[in-house]
């Protein structure tokens, strides 16, 4: 698991201003590089290269990059608004953190800053003839970089904010988080198999904030449990909502003076994040399908597409995982609940799509696919969801022929009982 400070660095690096600031600093450094390199330029080079044109090139670059940046920001705001209305607000963070979009905008901003600094330096006479040659070469390199960024940006705009593109991003984030958890089902610790309340000498640790657990610093907990008689029993996983009356962990053999250090190992924020919370990705995918099934949108095709994506993500629950060697043998954590994962995804879709026969059939087929993957826990959870979905369809479908089609789909999958 990632340490707390690395977690914050990763989160900061995904903010749009971070890359924009780096590219701006790089632009300033590039513009001023000519001052340091100029003494090493041969005397006859300025006469062979048309470096006098650098003034005009920088002027065009500065004005065009300002316009392109302003236009791109307006496009981004419109795309985020479209995704909020047609997909789900919870997916906007993935669009904001998209590296291609951030790199493109940062390139535009950095080029604009480079042009401004170059124009100012030329106006003050800091560059000699040799310095103008270096600046001219750097300007050509920046122009090439801008052209490349523009081409990528054109391709990016074709899918920015669209339902299919945004849903694919959510699927990718959910798959990454789930695969990471499957590789470390207990966060690098040991499985929590007992109720820590019943353990003698166990002390509860309460959260001081109200919010969602975003990250757990397992290396820090491992440092605090080096003593042979110490142990930490984690009660919450990333994504769980906590408040000050709810224990987030229990400790044994650890002094009360270390409670603040224990508490600092739990990063609590106002919103859930995708990185360490696979259930959040699944929940957001279900939200996309539920919104598509709303009367205002009425797009069952998107719901069917999301169900297929959900099967791809949840199929990782059945893949064989080698036994995990605990890195922190005195830190105990709960594992993922397969039943909860399937409930997070299928319950909202089955509820909102109960009156749509195509959705009902696709749910039964999807659950049958998961049930055939071979994992016993997944099969049991899939059978329960199939039966619940069948009951919802029976209550919502008004035409008996539609109900029979859904029931036959369930019977064909072997999860929802025989057709009548």
Beta strands, then each sheet from edge to edge (+ up, - down):
strand 1: 190-191
strand 2: 203-206
strand 3: 211-216
strand 4: 231-234
strand 5: 241-242
strand 6: 247-252
strand 7: 266-269
strand 8: 331-333
sheet 1: 1+ 8+ 4+ 6- 2+
sheet 2: 5+ 3- 7+
end
